[in-house]
Every structure is written in C-alpha cells, then in structure tokens.
Amino acid sequence: MSKKSSMNAIAAFVVGCVFLSFAVVSCWGSPPTEPQFGQGEMTIMRVPLEIKKLSVEIAETPNQLQYGLMFRKEMADDHGMIFVFPETQQISMWMKNTFLPLDMVFFDEAQRIIAIHENAKPHDETRIAPDVKGKYVLEINAGLAKKWDLQIGDQFLLSRR
C-alpha cells in the first residue's frame, strides 16, 4: 500500500469516526435544554364547588408546547402542566420522551372540560386526539382525574404568578 493510499485510508477512518460520534450524540445524547415555563395556580371547579387547587407550569410558546413534560422523572400530585394553544383547534398530544404516566384533561375556550384521556403510557407515540376542538390541555399524574372525579363540564380558573 502506498503512503498516499494509507493517508487516504486514515483520513477516511477519521471522518467516519467524526460522523459516527455525531450520530451517537444525536441518538443517545443528553435531552435538549428544557425551556423556562410560566408559573401559575389553577383551580378546577364544579360550580360552585372547588374540586382541586394545584400549582401549574404554563406552556404556551411553540417550544414550550412541544417540550411539555418530556424527560421528567417525577411530579407531585398537586402539580401539573397546562398547555395553552394560540387558538381553538383539533389538539393532538403524544408521550414521546415522557417518562411519567399521565392523565390529559382537554378544555374548550370557555375553560370547560370537553374530554379526558386517562393513563397515557410513557414513551407511546400514539396520537391522543379527542373528537372535539379545544384550547387547553392539563397534564397531571395518571389516576388523578379519576381520584378527583373530574367530569365533562367542570371548569378551571388560572392565575399567573
């Protein structure tokens, strides 16, 4: 083997290693940087009774809406995340990169529950999309929608901190 072909083989090997390292990092690297979420307090009520008060993180920018609760390993039962979409629309959620089983509570523009999806499975990429259009989705730990006896028509009030 000539010196030139040896150098070409070494260069090709080095380039291959560089590309392989980028592939490994993109597949198994650390998760993307989590966005900063707004903070608030949410009260769910069956007028005139209060059902539950909880602290929520507010996701409303495109980056926040996409990231949501991904990569989280735990969440307190008095905590959740409210997704605020820019307009009423057909909402579709999934559990990609989500480690926690969740209940998803869908609300319309009047802040009334229109659908509840219980026990969404971690890492499941199946779309969760109720047949009605909504504007908000509350994600809480799996089992809480049943424990709190949430029902279609219940409402929420949100105050921002």
FENGI-V670390 format. One line per field, one symbol per residue. ss: DSSP state (H for helix, E for strand, L for the rest). Layout:
ss=???
This chain:
ss=LLHHHHHHHHHHHHHHHHHHHHHHHHHHLLLLLLLLLEEEEEEEEELLEEEEEEEEEEELLHHHHHHLLLLLLLLLLLEEEEEEEEEEELLLELLLLLLLLEEEEEELLLLEEEEEEEEELLLLLLLELLLLLEEEEEEEELLHHHHLLLLLLLEEEEEEL
